[in-house]
Amino acid sequence: MKNLLARLFGKKNTMTDITIIGNGNMARGIATRALAAGKNVEILGQDAAKAQALANELGANVKYGTTASAPQGSIVILSVPFDAAKSLVTAYGDQLAGKTVVDITNPVNFETFDSLVVAPGSSAAEEIAALAPAGANVVKAFNTTFAGTLVAGESAGQPLDVFIAGDNPDANQAVSSFVSAAGMRPLVVGPLKRSRELEGFQFVLMTMQANPEFADFNWDTGLAVTK
């Protein structure tokens, strides 16, 4: 019976370290890094078939399910657009209590591609944190990395810098440890309000990828601090 259930649900009965909500390119990239770090991963998506397809593509140690299920990982990564992330955090409510919730979103106005949709003096991460239940620790991370570079964990042969902002030191450390184990460099830049600068700076980088004047940029660059 256990083997039958494992085949039906595609998984071994193992503890989940990281839940990734979403089944797009960023979910694929972050999951690839998580597996490289030796983590057990869960993919949750609105479309069960797409979540299963990504889990099967990624291979061992990847569970899958739908967003109707409670996230099992101690780290929950919101790999969905900003509006969807807000809706999911609201819907999950207390099921996120005690978890580190990672917001990777960039709240770009994709209709005009010339501004952010959050109010001045705020950020996507802060809006998501305001919706999260007590005991959930929201951390900004991975918004400055592109999906293609995450698969390899590097850009131009250099390990990716992953900028991290959050108000809870333990949550920041949990994300930092994951990033390090995945072969990248974590840079904790301050409290959650630093997300405002991270989102704004990444918006500038995104516009450069789409600008034909930068012909060599093809969503494969990375923000890095060098010395």
C-alpha positions, 0 to 999 in steps of 0.5 A: 500500500505504501508503494502504491501511495508513493507512486500515486503521489510521486514521493517518498515519505521524507521530511520537506525542507523547502516548499516552493510555491509555483511551477515556472522558471524561477521555481525550477531554478530555485529548486535546482539550487535546493537539490544541489544543497541536498534539500528535500523539496516540495513543489506546490502549484495551482495546476497539479499536472504542471507541478507534477511535471516539474517535480518529475523533471527535477527528479529525486527528493521532490514532492508535489501537490497543489496550493490547496495543500498546506506547505510542509517546508520550514522555508516556504518560497513564493515563486509566483507573481506579486498579486498571487503571492499576496493572495496565497499568504492570505489564503494560507493564514495560520498555516504559515505560522512558524515558517520562514516565508521568502518573497522573491517578487518584483512588483513591476507594472508589466503593462507599462514596464516603466514603474513599480506598483507598490506605493513609495516608501513600501515594497512587495515584501513589506506588503506581503509581511503585513498579510502574513500571520503572527509567527511567520517571518518574511524574508526578501531573497532571490528577487535579484537573480534571474531564472536561467542563472539559478539553474547553474548558480552562477553568471559568467563563471561567478557564483551568484550573490543573493541579497537577503533582507529581513527583520528576524535574524534566525530567518535570515540565517536560515535563508543564508545557510540554504544559499551557501549550501546551494553554492551561492553567496548570501548577502544580508543587507538589512531589515525587511525595509531594504526590500524597497531598494532591492526591488527598485534596483532589480527593476532597473536591471530588468529594463536593461535586459529588455533594452535593445541598446544592451544587446548582450544582455539576455536575462542572464546577468547577475547583480554582484558585489566585488572588491 
